Amino acid sequence: MSLNTFGHMFRFTTWGESHGPAIGATVDGCPPGIALTEADLQPWLDKRKPGTSKFTTQRKEADEVRILSGTFEGRTTGTPIQVMIENTDQRSKDYGDIAQAFRPGHADITYHQKYGLRDYRGGGRSSARETASRVAAGGVARAVLAHLVPGLTITGYMVQMGPRGIDRSRFDWAQIEENPFWCPDPIAAAEWAEYLDALRLSHDSVGAVIEVVARGVPAGLGAPLYGKLDSDLASAMMSINAVKAVEIGDGMAAAALTGVENADEIRMGADGPEFLSNHAGGILGGISSGQPIVCRFAVKPTSSILTPRRTINTRGEELDLITKGRHDPCVGIRAVPVGEAMMALVLADHLLLDRGQTGGVRGVIG
């Protein structure tokens, strides 16, 4: 199985399986001299780890990260950075019933069709457990961004759970970390809690929409035509487990606008160009405009539920299957820090690519 690496100049490769001894990532291309210790990575993993509320899987993983290489005396050396996270709470016995059966909505059947064998324990390599490795790699990317672009911030939050969206007139950045859903609308968060609790108790699940915003991104990141910042962002977000759609800026809603409505008009401000709107999501022609970069992705309902679903086994026999184990009733909750990590990884990659191509030179306006 190849193709486990993402990125161009700043690259990371993830490794490991859900029920193996450990998972991790190798980050290559990190500049030397960046302050980096496990303490810089752990807060991001704590944000993603399971068992933080009754609305996430009750698998108890500390997700303690170790840096095995690439640093010396608290700073990066420019050599590959290896990070490892041990798996400590596997319950492989929960998956005995699916050793020969395919869980509907999972990659079980496609892995079998492609490779002829699969690790059925929690999905092995296809498990969302792999995203912890991305979050660790994203922590390295955040350290690079903090060093090279002080003031750049990346914030993810949930804007929709199932059919229930937030009211943007109540949007409050300060509320995002005050509820288990990373929701900027406190009223919606309270409604979601009641809604998801009922779904959880009825052995069902639901999807979600996550929005990730990067503020303070300099203009000029990305390149035409096949190095577009938005195409790499779309690829990054689409690679996250259970993601089925990605939007930049207004996304699909832009199709309903007229040209007059959609054009992000420009005026000259005291510190340079000022855009009067941001329908484009901070990216024009594949290149960042200096506005906030807005990316949104949809996560499907968790396929592992305790309600019987019709399927087949490897012998082609039909059966009804209940997926046992500990699972998220809304996997979108823990997708928020993963989306943030992927945003950081893409931005770090494009920042280094731009430095290599242009040296940071920019066209003058005014």
Secondary structure, DSSP 8 states (H G I E B T S, - for coil): ----EE-SSSEEEEEE-TTSSEEEEEEE---TT-B--HHHHHHHHHHH-S-SSTTS--------EEEEESEETTEE-SS-EEEEEE-----GGGGGGGSSB--TTSSHHHHHHHHS----STTGGGSGGGHHHHHHHHHHHHHHHHHHSTT-EEEEEEEEETTEE--GGG--GGGGGGSTT--S-HHHHHHHHHHHHHHHHTT----EEEEEEEES--TT--BTTTB-HHHHHHHHHHTSTTEEEEEETTGGGGGGS-HHHH---EEEETTEEEES--TTTTEETTEE-SS-EEEEEEE---S--SS-EEEEBTT--EEEE---S---S-THHHHHHHHHHHHHHHHHHHHHHHHHHHTT------
